[in-house]
């Protein structure tokens, strides 16, 4: 789908032939999912949105895991962290953390613009990115005792995971999706770290995530409408909680603001990290930083507006989701007034 000579009409014919062929019984669920996701995107490019929705819906049914309880357990962990690490407690425990100013944690829901912001910051001459490190969940158990040496050791483990070629930079960007859920632990480890959380219109988040194949056992909550809606609501709740507690350390950025006024948003992001301004941050699409996420093609181009409101083409099919997210949509759209 990313090839320059991509022919969606031809791909539709080829994929449908595979799915209807005699050997289709040999296809495992992941193969069926990938084929249907590709089919949906091909239909979308031809303007056949009904066909695109059917294919993407079918793809998600094949991709969805049988057991979804792990996502709910993760939300319970996130709530437990938020309840335990109040602002007063984190301030009290700050001396136990690492004094480094290097970490900048960029997080949000998948397809919310986290890769874009990561690339903006990492394009700065004094910054680098480690991508989605996803290390804090693994260090969680090490910090349960709240002993100073355990907290500092966990912070050292995070710093040790940074490649030597990047370790000397003034700022290191970790854009792990899970950070928004583990914010309390990240603040415990690095009391001087900065956080940038991304927001985007709930329906654009929903559709952009629902139409994407993230990989085996990755972001499994995106594969069913119920779990994706639930996570969108939960992430907004937990994000706003940390934003209210630490407005000086947490910057919330709207994806639509980056699109409508890239320079103003970029200057705000760079200033929040404590770095001096650099014009390189406006030329993030020229960066050679390795990107391994679903946004790998978008961040190699200047910011464009076509991704805003893309869900509108599926308004009738997404009516149940719009209803389920009605309160969140109303609240989000108020910020545009």
Rosetta blueprint (number, residue, H / E / L):
1 X L
2 X L
3 X L
4 X L
5 X L
6 X L
7 X L
8 X H
9 X H
10 X H
11 X H
12 X H
13 X H
14 X H
15 X H
16 X H
17 X H
18 X H
19 X H
20 X H
21 X L
22 X H
23 X H
24 X H
25 X H
26 X H
27 X L
28 X L
29 X H
30 X H
31 X H
32 X H
33 X H
34 X H
35 X H
36 X H
37 X H
38 X H
39 X H
40 X H
41 X H
42 X H
43 X H
44 X H
45 X H
46 X H
47 X L
48 X L
49 X H
50 X H
51 X H
52 X H
53 X H
54 X H
55 X H
56 X H
57 X H
58 X H
59 X H
60 X H
61 X H
62 X H
63 X H
64 X L
65 X L
66 X L
67 X L
68 X L
69 X H
70 X H
71 X H
72 X H
73 X H
74 X H
75 X H
76 X H
77 X H
78 X H
79 X H
80 X H
81 X H
82 X H
83 X H
84 X H
85 X L
86 X L
87 X H
88 X H
89 X H
90 X H
91 X H
92 X H
93 X H
94 X H
95 X H
96 X H
97 X L
98 X L
99 X L
100 X L
101 X L
102 X L
103 X E
104 X E
105 X E
106 X E
107 X E
108 X L
109 X L
110 X L
111 X L
112 X L
113 X L
114 X H
115 X H
116 X H
117 X H
118 X H
119 X H
120 X H
121 X H
122 X H
123 X L
124 X L
125 X L
126 X L
127 X E
128 X E
129 X E
130 X L
131 X L
132 X L
133 X L
134 X L
135 X L
136 X H
137 X H
138 X H
139 X H
140 X H
141 X H
142 X H
143 X H
144 X L
145 X L
146 X L
147 X L
148 X H
149 X H
150 X H
151 X H
152 X H
153 X H
154 X H
155 X H
156 X H
157 X H
158 X H
159 X H
160 X H
161 X L
162 X L
163 X L
164 X L
165 X L
166 X L
167 X L
168 X L
169 X L
170 X L
171 X E
172 X E
173 X E
174 X E
175 X L
176 X L
177 X H
178 X H
179 X H
180 X H
181 X L
182 X L
183 X H
184 X H
185 X H
186 X H
187 X H
188 X H
189 X H
190 X L
191 X L
192 X L
193 X L
194 X E
195 X E
196 X E
197 X E
198 X E
199 X E
200 X L
201 X L
202 X H
203 X H
204 X H
205 X H
206 X H
207 X H
208 X H
209 X H
210 X H
211 X L
212 X L
213 X L
214 X L
215 X L
216 X L
217 X L
218 X L
219 X L
220 X H
221 X H
222 X H
223 X H
224 X L
225 X H
226 X H
227 X H
228 X H
229 X H
230 X H
231 X H
232 X H
233 X H
234 X H
235 X H
236 X H
237 X H
238 X H
239 X H
240 X H
241 X H
242 X H
243 X H
244 X H
245 X H
246 X L
247 X L
248 X L
249 X L
250 X E
251 X E
252 X E
253 X E
254 X E
255 X H
256 X H
257 X H
258 X H
259 X H
260 X H
261 X L
262 X H
263 X H
264 X H
265 X H
266 X H
267 X H
268 X H
269 X H
270 X H
271 X H
272 X H
273 X H
274 X L
275 X L
276 X L
277 X L
278 X L
279 X H
280 X H
281 X H
282 X H
283 X H
284 X H
285 X H
286 X H
287 X L
288 X L
289 X L
290 X L
291 X L
292 X L
293 X L
294 X L
295 X L
296 X L
297 X L
298 X H
299 X H
300 X H
301 X L
302 X L
303 X L
304 X L
305 X L
306 X L
307 X L
308 X L
309 X L
310 X H
311 X H
312 X H
313 X H
314 X H
315 X L
316 X L
317 X L
318 X L
319 X H
320 X H
321 X H
322 X H
323 X H
324 X H
325 X L
326 X H
327 X H
328 X H
329 X H
330 X H
331 X H
332 X H
333 X H
334 X H
335 X L
336 X L
337 X L
